[in-house]
Amino acid sequence: MRRGVRRRMRRLHAGLHRLPLNFDPSRLDEGGPDWHVDDYRQPLPPEPPGPPVPGGSWETARDLVRDYEYADPAIIREICRSGPPEPGRDMLLEGRFHGLHFYLGLRVGDVVDDVIETDGRRAQVWGWNYQTLKGHLERGQMDQEVRKWLDTGEVEFHIHAVSQPAPDPNPIVRLGFRLFGRRTQLRFYDRACRRMKHLTASTPTSPPPEADVPQPARRKRTA
């Protein structure tokens, strides 16, 4: 069964390059009715101050972010793409939503791999974002990155998303997503943070994990 799904996803993925984005990225910061802005920061096992430790928490988290391995398999069942994130590269997800399955087309926007400075502090950052294509249940952009603060060795996973439900011609799908889509979306963010913490906790430089719960740094709905 899954083999048939993968074959279909490969066929659909091959045609994604013909699809436009279903929103205007240049107007993403303007907000408007039904737009949600979500910001989650999950502390990960720390490292010693200085550059990332080979095989340590930051490198492990970077690889998980690069490969989209932090996504909960109960929500995202399959991923189809032609390689690691690169600007303009397409990817296709098979999402699970209340027993139904949907194919979700995305396009990589930006990739960052650099040392940045914020408020006088320097951090090693690796991350990328994707934008929704025509036919997606949502429209908007999600950024995902991992940072290591070089002065303290703190490592964190960061999700920032701006989104709203996309118009769907199917009234049943539209109603279902209006009723349950936001709940599924927030569950995805929460489980992504928990999964990242769990998967990075066993790295050699990591202390035993604490039972903390990820909290949104900011979650608001603009009007």
VMD Tcl script that draws the C-alpha trace (Angstrom):
set ca {
  {0.00 0.00 0.00}
  {2.70 2.47 0.98}
  {4.65 1.56 -2.14}
  {1.69 2.71 -4.25}
  {1.50 5.94 -2.26}
  {5.19 6.60 -2.87}
  {4.81 6.01 -6.61}
  {1.91 8.46 -6.74}
  {3.86 11.01 -4.72}
  {6.80 10.77 -7.12}
  {4.46 11.48 -10.04}
  {2.87 14.43 -8.25}
  {6.26 15.75 -7.13}
  {7.48 15.77 -10.73}
  {4.74 18.25 -11.62}
  {5.14 20.67 -8.73}
  {7.45 22.96 -10.68}
  {4.42 24.03 -12.74}
  {2.51 25.23 -9.67}
  {2.71 28.81 -8.38}
  {2.73 29.83 -4.73}
  {-0.78 30.31 -3.37}
  {0.11 33.60 -1.64}
  {2.26 36.68 -2.16}
  {5.44 36.43 -0.01}
  {6.06 40.18 -0.35}
  {2.87 40.85 1.62}
  {3.44 38.23 4.31}
  {4.29 40.80 6.99}
  {1.13 42.82 6.42}
  {-1.13 40.36 8.22}
  {-4.88 40.45 7.77}
  {-8.00 38.45 8.66}
  {-7.39 34.82 9.66}
  {-3.60 35.07 9.51}
  {-1.83 33.25 12.34}
  {1.72 34.03 13.54}
  {3.32 31.24 15.58}
  {6.74 31.28 17.20}
  {8.12 28.30 19.15}
  {11.56 27.97 20.75}
  {12.67 24.62 22.19}
  {15.86 24.50 24.30}
  {18.04 21.56 23.30}
  {20.93 19.92 25.19}
  {23.69 22.54 25.54}
  {27.31 22.31 24.45}
  {30.46 24.01 25.73}
  {30.82 27.63 24.58}
  {32.42 28.16 21.19}
  {31.84 26.60 17.76}
  {29.55 23.55 17.46}
  {31.05 20.30 18.76}
  {31.48 17.60 16.07}
  {28.65 15.11 16.55}
  {27.14 17.22 19.31}
  {23.70 18.61 19.96}
  {23.84 21.40 17.36}
  {25.06 19.16 14.52}
  {22.50 16.51 15.40}
  {19.71 19.08 15.43}
  {20.96 20.62 12.17}
  {20.72 17.24 10.44}
  {17.21 16.69 11.82}
  {16.09 20.10 10.57}
  {17.75 19.57 7.18}
  {16.03 16.22 6.69}
  {12.66 17.28 8.17}
  {13.01 14.44 10.66}
  {11.43 16.43 13.46}
  {7.97 16.11 11.84}
  {5.67 13.73 13.72}
  {5.06 10.65 11.51}
  {1.49 10.51 12.82}
  {0.82 13.85 11.07}
  {3.30 13.79 8.16}
  {3.34 10.23 6.78}
  {5.60 10.59 3.75}
  {8.05 13.13 2.32}
  {9.05 13.30 -1.34}
  {11.84 15.60 -2.55}
  {14.88 15.52 -4.79}
  {17.53 16.40 -2.19}
  {18.34 18.61 0.80}
  {16.78 22.08 1.04}
  {17.88 24.49 -1.68}
  {16.15 27.71 -2.77}
  {13.50 26.89 -5.37}
  {13.52 23.14 -4.72}
  {10.08 21.52 -4.40}
  {8.91 18.97 -1.86}
  {5.67 17.04 -1.36}
  {4.23 15.90 1.96}
  {1.53 13.38 2.66}
  {-0.38 14.83 5.59}
  {-2.81 12.98 7.82}
  {-5.83 14.92 9.01}
  {-8.59 13.21 11.03}
  {-8.27 9.94 9.12}
  {-7.98 11.62 5.72}
  {-4.81 11.97 3.65}
  {-3.78 15.04 1.68}
  {-0.84 15.79 -0.59}
  {0.77 19.12 0.25}
  {3.10 20.85 -2.20}
  {5.83 23.17 -0.92}
  {8.74 25.18 -2.31}
  {11.94 26.02 -0.45}
  {12.45 29.76 -0.08}
  {15.70 30.55 1.75}
  {18.48 28.52 3.37}
  {20.72 30.06 6.05}
  {24.09 28.69 7.18}
  {26.00 31.43 8.92}
  {27.08 33.11 12.14}
  {24.69 35.91 13.03}
  {24.83 38.61 15.68}
  {21.77 39.55 17.78}
  {21.87 42.07 20.61}
  {25.65 41.77 20.79}
  {25.59 37.95 20.92}
  {26.83 35.67 18.16}
  {25.09 32.44 17.17}
  {25.79 29.68 14.66}
  {22.58 29.21 12.67}
  {21.41 26.62 10.17}
  {17.88 26.64 8.85}
  {15.50 27.01 5.95}
  {11.91 27.91 5.13}
  {9.24 26.61 2.83}
  {6.27 28.27 1.16}
  {2.94 26.73 0.19}
  {1.97 25.95 -3.40}
  {-1.40 26.06 -5.14}
  {-3.56 23.19 -3.87}
  {-2.16 23.23 -0.33}
  {-4.69 23.31 2.54}
  {-2.91 26.36 3.95}
  {-1.08 29.31 2.55}
  {1.96 30.92 4.07}
  {5.53 30.21 5.13}
  {7.28 28.27 7.88}
  {10.88 28.85 8.98}
  {12.76 26.20 10.93}
  {16.27 26.61 12.28}
  {18.71 25.51 14.96}
  {20.95 28.00 16.79}
  {23.96 27.71 19.06}
  {24.84 30.78 21.12}
  {28.62 30.84 21.02}
  {29.09 32.71 24.31}
  {27.14 30.25 26.50}
  {26.84 27.06 24.43}
  {23.01 27.15 24.55}
  {21.35 25.33 21.66}
  {17.76 25.87 20.56}
  {15.29 24.79 17.89}
  {13.11 27.55 16.47}
  {9.89 27.42 14.44}
  {8.33 30.60 13.04}
  {5.21 30.28 10.90}
  {2.78 32.70 9.27}
  {-0.27 30.99 7.81}
  {-3.99 30.99 7.09}
  {-6.40 28.41 5.64}
  {-6.34 28.37 1.85}
  {-9.63 28.68 -0.06}
  {-10.76 25.18 -1.00}
  {-13.52 24.48 -3.54}
  {-14.61 21.38 -1.59}
  {-17.02 22.62 1.12}
  {-16.51 19.49 3.28}
  {-12.72 19.89 3.29}
  {-13.06 23.61 3.89}
  {-15.37 23.12 6.86}
  {-13.25 20.29 8.32}
  {-10.09 22.35 8.11}
  {-11.82 25.34 9.67}
  {-12.96 23.17 12.58}
  {-9.89 21.01 13.16}
  {-7.02 22.39 11.06}
  {-5.77 24.90 13.61}
  {-5.74 22.26 16.34}
  {-3.71 19.93 14.13}
  {-1.35 22.77 13.23}
  {-0.60 23.59 16.87}
  {-0.19 19.90 17.67}
  {2.37 19.67 14.85}
  {4.45 22.50 16.34}
  {4.27 21.10 19.86}
  {5.22 17.58 18.81}
  {8.02 18.89 16.59}
  {9.60 20.58 19.61}
  {9.22 17.49 21.77}
  {10.63 15.25 19.06}
  {13.65 17.50 18.53}
  {14.43 17.46 22.24}
  {14.09 13.68 22.42}
  {16.20 12.99 19.32}
  {19.04 15.30 20.39}
  {19.09 14.19 24.05}
  {21.24 11.10 23.41}
  {24.18 12.91 21.76}
  {27.55 12.39 23.53}
  {27.79 16.00 24.77}
  {24.22 16.07 26.05}
  {23.24 15.86 29.76}
  {20.15 13.81 30.72}
  {16.96 15.45 29.37}
  {14.65 17.33 31.68}
  {10.91 16.89 31.55}
  {10.16 20.42 30.39}
  {7.27 21.26 28.09}
  {7.84 23.43 25.01}
  {6.02 26.74 25.20}
  {5.23 29.10 22.34}
  {7.36 32.23 22.53}
  {4.58 34.01 20.71}
  {1.31 32.91 19.23}
  {-1.10 35.50 17.97}
  {-3.83 36.03 15.44}
  {-3.75 39.25 13.54}
  {-6.94 41.03 12.62}
}
mol new
graphics top color blue
foreach p $ca { graphics top sphere $p radius 0.5 }
foreach p [lrange $ca 0 end-1] q [lrange $ca 1 end] { graphics top cylinder $p $q radius 0.2 }
display resetview
